[in-house]
Amino acid sequence: MNRYKLFAFKIITVCIVPILTILVLELGLRVVGFGYNTNVFVEEKGIVRSNWPFTFKYFPWSVARPMRSLQFTAKKEPGSLRIFVLGGSAAQGFPAEEFGISRQIQVMLEQAYPERNIEVINAAISAVNSHVILPVAKACLQYDPDFLMVYLGNNEVVGPYGAGTFYSGFSNNLTLIRLSQS
């Protein structure tokens, strides 16, 4: 074998064969339905609900904090006001969601506009920061919101990819963060 053929053989066996093996394995697993859906929401028969495995993209199973269970209609009723509340534990209302900011907004708007249907959907997730909230916000935009209310702060430091976490090596490189989330 000459040098070029030997070099080509090494490239094929070291690079191409493992990549093709991984691709075939991935496609096979997808065909048989292995794994779980990591979309923010799951929609069935016009009803949208939170998808509990969504945060598995950001946290190990042992510490993942799923979005609280929520459900709303995919199509907003005419004349109704739809607001999504996004953020971390403070926005979620942890530890007592019934006293959280989304519930307070709902009560105040219902009193101010008793003739309108008010939907305040709490899509906040405890222990997350803007890197996790961005895909949630994009998913919320598909359901015709009037407002997205974002309430974040402390988790920008201690949430996933924050300066004070084990992901901190990625925190200064947005491209690496986005690649790690795919």
PyMOL commands that set and color helices and strands:
alter all, ss='L'
color gray80, all
select helices_A, chain A and resi 3-31+52-57+89-92+97-99+101-112+130-143+155-158+174-181
alter helices_A, ss='H'
color red, helices_A
select strands_A, chain A and resi 41-44+47-50+71-73+81-87+118-122+147-151
alter strands_A, ss='S'
color yellow, strands_A
deselect
rebuild
show_as cartoon
